[in-house]
C-alpha cells in the first residue's frame, strides 16, 4: 500500500527540502531509564485447548479477547475480563486461523487472512454481527471512531486505484471511497495534486502542489505540501514543506504506519530512533538505546500514547546459556512532547520478543508456560 515511484526524485527539489533542522523539531532530551520488573496481575490459560497468536486488550485494559483451538475442532473467541468469565464465540465457519483481533468501542474485529483478508464483527454479547468484504489490510481510526480497510489495484493504464472503506464499531459502513492515482502520479480529479503517501489511517493522502506563479519573474515558487482528504476528495491549502533535512524521507517514514499519530522509525545508521509526527514534525529521539536491540521495536497506539517495546541485552547478567541476560522492556511515548516513560520489563529466555497488547495501564503478553503450553500473562506497573 506504499507508493514511492521514481518520479519522487524530482519532488520538492533541493532548495525546498535541504533546509536546516528547525528549532521546533530539535532533539528530545529524554533517556531510557532501566525499567523495573512489571507486576503480574492475571494469567489466562487455554485449559485443554491451545492458545492462538491472535489476542488483544481493549483500550481501557479491562477486557481481553483471545483465540483458543479445542480438541474437537472449534475455533473459539473468548472475550471477558482477564481471568474472569468470558463470552465464547465459535469462529470455525469464519476462519480456521484468525490473523489478528482489533478492539473498537466494545466491539471486536476478528481479521482472517486465508486467500484474502476479511473481518468478522463481534458485538459486546459475543455474537457475530456481520462480516466485511475482502481487503488488503486494515487499521483503526479514532477520528472518526472506525475500522478502516484499504485495497490497492493496478489499473490497465499503469495507474493505481486505492479503495478505502470505513466501518462503524457495529460493522455498518460509514463510507466507501476510491482514490485513483494516474500514471504520471497526480490524483484523478485533482491534477494539481501529486500523490506522495498516506497518513491518518489512510483517510488522508500527502500530496505535492505546484507553487504560485510569479508574473514578474515568469516562474513558479517552489512546490508546496498539502493534505488531501480521501473522504471529501478535496485538498487542503498548500504550505511550504517542513524545515527538515530531507522532506522525502519524512514522507517515506510517515507512510510506514499511518494509523499512528506519531511513529518511531530507525534513524540513519540504525543508531537510534526518529519520531515522525504529530503533523509534519520529525525529531530525533535522543534515547540511550545501547543496551537495546533497536530492530526489535514493536509499537501500538493506546489512547493518546504510543506504547512500544524493545529487547534488552545485558551480557553482564549472564552468558548466552544463562537466564537473566535478556528482557523485554516496555515504554510509553507522549507524541506531542516526545517524552518517553519506562513502564517496566519482563524477563525473556532468549532474544526473541513476546507478542503483546496494551490497554489502559495493563500489558497482555503471550508466553510459554512451564509445561510448554502457551498462556497470556497480564502485567501492570
MOUR-V818059 format. One record per residue. N is the residue number from 1. SS is DSSP state (~ for helix, > for strand, _ for the rest). PHI is phi in whole degrees, 0 to 359 (* if undefined). D_CENTER is the distance of its C-alpha to the mean C-alpha in whole Angstrom. Layout:
n & ss & phi & d_center
N & SS & PHI & D_CENTER
N & SS & PHI & D_CENTER
This chain:
n & ss & phi & d_center
1 & _ & * & 14
2 & _ & 264 & 14
3 & _ & 231 & 18
4 & _ & 219 & 19
5 & _ & 274 & 23
6 & ~ & 295 & 26
7 & ~ & 298 & 27
8 & ~ & 289 & 24
9 & ~ & 298 & 27
10 & ~ & 257 & 29
11 & _ & 284 & 26
12 & _ & 50 & 27
13 & _ & 299 & 30
14 & ~ & 313 & 31
15 & ~ & 301 & 33
16 & ~ & 269 & 29
17 & ~ & 241 & 27
18 & _ & 274 & 29
19 & _ & 246 & 29
20 & _ & 294 & 29
21 & _ & 296 & 26
22 & _ & 287 & 27
23 & ~ & 298 & 28
24 & ~ & 291 & 25
25 & ~ & 237 & 22
26 & _ & 294 & 24
27 & _ & 298 & 23
28 & _ & 289 & 22
29 & _ & 242 & 25
30 & _ & 263 & 23
31 & _ & 250 & 23
32 & _ & 276 & 22
33 & _ & 284 & 25
34 & _ & 295 & 25
35 & _ & 289 & 24
36 & _ & 274 & 26
37 & > & 294 & 26
38 & _ & 289 & 24
39 & > & 266 & 26
40 & > & 285 & 26
41 & > & 238 & 26
42 & > & 186 & 26
43 & > & 211 & 26
44 & > & 236 & 26
45 & _ & 242 & 27
46 & _ & 265 & 28
47 & _ & 63 & 32
48 & _ & 274 & 33
49 & _ & 267 & 30
50 & > & 235 & 27
51 & > & 282 & 24
52 & > & 267 & 21
53 & > & 292 & 18
54 & > & 282 & 16
55 & > & 200 & 16
56 & > & 196 & 14
57 & > & 270 & 15
58 & _ & 285 & 15
59 & _ & 300 & 14
60 & _ & 277 & 18
61 & _ & 81 & 18
62 & _ & 266 & 21
63 & _ & 230 & 21
64 & > & 241 & 19
65 & > & 242 & 19
66 & > & 209 & 20
67 & > & 251 & 21
68 & > & 233 & 25
69 & > & 266 & 27
70 & _ & 262 & 31
71 & _ & 293 & 34
72 & _ & 265 & 35
73 & _ & 91 & 32
74 & _ & 280 & 30
75 & > & 245 & 26
76 & > & 257 & 26
77 & > & 265 & 23
78 & > & 256 & 24
79 & > & 228 & 23
80 & > & 173 & 24
81 & _ & 293 & 25
82 & _ & 305 & 24
83 & _ & 85 & 27
84 & _ & 258 & 29
85 & _ & 291 & 30
86 & > & 235 & 28
87 & > & 279 & 28
88 & > & 242 & 28
89 & > & 237 & 27
90 & > & 276 & 28
91 & _ & 257 & 25
92 & _ & 301 & 28
93 & _ & 280 & 29
94 & _ & 260 & 25
95 & _ & 203 & 23
96 & _ & 272 & 25
97 & _ & 203 & 22
98 & _ & 304 & 19
99 & _ & 275 & 15
100 & > & 201 & 13
101 & > & 233 & 13
102 & > & 237 & 12
103 & > & 249 & 14
104 & > & 208 & 15
105 & _ & 52 & 18
106 & _ & 89 & 20
107 & > & 258 & 19
108 & > & 231 & 17
109 & > & 253 & 16
110 & > & 263 & 17
111 & > & 258 & 15
112 & > & 249 & 18
113 & > & 226 & 18
114 & _ & 240 & 22
115 & _ & 91 & 23
116 & _ & 208 & 20
117 & > & 278 & 17
118 & > & 203 & 18
119 & > & 227 & 18
120 & > & 257 & 20
121 & > & 260 & 20
122 & > & 253 & 22
123 & _ & 278 & 23
124 & _ & 301 & 24
125 & _ & 272 & 27
126 & _ & 91 & 26
127 & _ & 265 & 27
128 & > & 284 & 25
129 & > & 284 & 25
130 & > & 192 & 25
131 & > & 233 & 23
132 & _ & 272 & 21
133 & _ & 281 & 22
134 & _ & 284 & 20
135 & > & 207 & 17
136 & _ & 283 & 15
137 & > & 196 & 12
138 & > & 210 & 10
139 & > & 201 & 7
140 & > & 261 & 9
141 & > & 243 & 10
142 & > & 240 & 13
143 & _ & 209 & 15
144 & _ & 280 & 17
145 & > & 286 & 15
146 & > & 204 & 15
147 & > & 272 & 13
148 & > & 246 & 12
149 & > & 251 & 13
150 & > & 213 & 14
151 & > & 218 & 17
152 & > & 235 & 18
153 & > & 227 & 22
154 & > & 289 & 25
155 & _ & 272 & 28
156 & _ & 303 & 31
157 & _ & 275 & 32
158 & _ & 99 & 29
159 & _ & 277 & 26
160 & > & 226 & 23
161 & > & 247 & 22
162 & > & 255 & 19
163 & > & 252 & 19
164 & > & 242 & 17
165 & > & 237 & 18
166 & > & 248 & 17
167 & > & 238 & 18
168 & _ & 291 & 19
169 & _ & 306 & 18
170 & _ & 279 & 22
171 & _ & 94 & 21
172 & _ & 287 & 23
173 & > & 280 & 22
174 & > & 273 & 22
175 & > & 197 & 22
176 & > & 235 & 22
177 & > & 231 & 21
178 & > & 241 & 22
179 & > & 239 & 21
180 & > & 253 & 24
181 & > & 257 & 24
182 & _ & 286 & 28
183 & _ & 303 & 29
184 & _ & 270 & 29
185 & _ & 96 & 26
186 & > & 277 & 27
187 & > & 271 & 25
188 & _ & 300 & 28
189 & _ & 98 & 29
190 & > & 214 & 29
191 & > & 293 & 30
192 & > & 274 & 30
193 & > & 251 & 26
194 & > & 264 & 25
195 & > & 292 & 21
196 & > & 245 & 19
197 & > & 172 & 15
198 & > & 261 & 13
199 & > & 210 & 11
200 & _ & 52 & 11
201 & _ & 55 & 9
202 & _ & 61 & 12
203 & _ & 267 & 14
204 & > & 231 & 15
205 & > & 242 & 16
206 & > & 271 & 18
207 & > & 228 & 21
208 & > & 257 & 24
209 & > & 237 & 28
210 & _ & 295 & 31
211 & _ & 289 & 33
212 & _ & 295 & 36
213 & > & 276 & 39
214 & > & 259 & 42
215 & _ & 295 & 45
216 & _ & 296 & 47
217 & _ & 265 & 45
218 & _ & 53 & 45
219 & > & 210 & 41
220 & > & 266 & 38
221 & _ & 292 & 36
222 & _ & 302 & 32
223 & _ & 304 & 30
224 & > & 244 & 27
225 & > & 255 & 24
226 & > & 211 & 23
227 & > & 250 & 20
228 & > & 254 & 21
229 & > & 277 & 20
230 & _ & 295 & 19
231 & _ & 289 & 21
232 & _ & 261 & 24
233 & _ & 73 & 24
234 & > & 236 & 25
235 & > & 268 & 25
236 & _ & 282 & 25
237 & _ & 295 & 27
238 & _ & 287 & 27
239 & > & 213 & 27
240 & _ & 295 & 27
241 & _ & 300 & 24
242 & _ & 303 & 23
243 & _ & 279 & 25
244 & _ & 239 & 23
245 & _ & 301 & 25
246 & _ & 208 & 23
247 & ~ & 293 & 21
248 & ~ & 296 & 20
249 & ~ & 295 & 18
250 & ~ & 298 & 16
251 & ~ & 302 & 16
252 & ~ & 298 & 15
253 & ~ & 291 & 12
254 & ~ & 295 & 11
255 & ~ & 283 & 10
256 & ~ & 295 & 8
257 & ~ & 219 & 5
258 & _ & 293 & 7
259 & _ & 283 & 5
260 & _ & 266 & 5
261 & _ & 298 & 9
262 & _ & 213 & 9
263 & > & 234 & 8
264 & > & 274 & 10
265 & > & 228 & 12
266 & > & 296 & 15
267 & _ & 281 & 18
268 & ~ & 303 & 21
269 & ~ & 77 & 23
270 & ~ & 56 & 20
271 & _ & 275 & 22
272 & _ & 176 & 19
273 & > & 231 & 16
274 & > & 256 & 16
275 & > & 257 & 14
276 & > & 256 & 13
277 & _ & 101 & 13
278 & _ & 296 & 14
279 & _ & 65 & 16
280 & _ & 258 & 17
281 & _ & 281 & 18
282 & > & 226 & 17
283 & > & 231 & 19
284 & > & 290 & 19
285 & > & 276 & 18
286 & _ & 278 & 22
287 & _ & 254 & 21
288 & _ & 279 & 23
289 & _ & 256 & 21
290 & _ & 302 & 25
291 & _ & 273 & 25
292 & > & 248 & 21
293 & > & 276 & 19
294 & > & 294 & 17
295 & > & 285 & 16
296 & > & 272 & 15
297 & > & 304 & 12
298 & > & 231 & 9
299 & > & 215 & 7
300 & > & 216 & 6
301 & > & 281 & 7
302 & > & 229 & 10
303 & _ & 64 & 13
304 & _ & 269 & 13
305 & > & 258 & 12
306 & > & 248 & 9
307 & > & 261 & 11
308 & > & 222 & 11
309 & > & 229 & 13
310 & > & 220 & 16
311 & > & 273 & 19
312 & > & 265 & 22
313 & > & 236 & 25
314 & _ & 239 & 28
315 & ~ & 303 & 31
316 & ~ & 294 & 34
317 & ~ & 266 & 33
318 & _ & 158 & 34
319 & _ & 277 & 34
320 & _ & 299 & 32
321 & _ & 265 & 34
322 & _ & 256 & 34
323 & _ & 291 & 32
324 & _ & 108 & 30
325 & _ & 285 & 29
326 & > & 250 & 25
327 & > & 208 & 23
328 & > & 250 & 19
329 & > & 257 & 19
330 & > & 243 & 16
331 & > & 221 & 16
332 & > & 244 & 15
333 & > & 243 & 14
334 & > & 268 & 15
335 & _ & 301 & 14
336 & _ & 297 & 17
337 & _ & 268 & 19
338 & _ & 77 & 17
339 & > & 284 & 19
340 & > & 249 & 18
341 & > & 240 & 19
342 & > & 286 & 20
343 & > & 268 & 20
344 & > & 149 & 21
345 & > & 216 & 21
346 & > & 233 & 23
347 & > & 288 & 25
348 & > & 237 & 24
349 & _ & 285 & 27
350 & _ & 208 & 25
351 & _ & 274 & 23
352 & _ & 270 & 20
353 & _ & 288 & 17
354 & _ & 269 & 17
355 & _ & 297 & 14
356 & > & 208 & 13
357 & > & 217 & 12
358 & > & 238 & 13
359 & > & 197 & 15
360 & _ & 59 & 17
361 & _ & 255 & 19
362 & > & 243 & 19
363 & > & 228 & 17
364 & > & 261 & 17
365 & > & 234 & 18
366 & > & 275 & 19
367 & > & 231 & 22
368 & > & 268 & 25
369 & _ & 281 & 28
370 & _ & 298 & 32
371 & _ & 273 & 33
372 & _ & 94 & 31
373 & _ & 283 & 29
374 & > & 253 & 25
375 & > & 216 & 24
376 & > & 253 & 22
377 & > & 253 & 23
378 & > & 261 & 22
379 & > & 240 & 22
380 & > & 217 & 22
381 & _ & 288 & 23
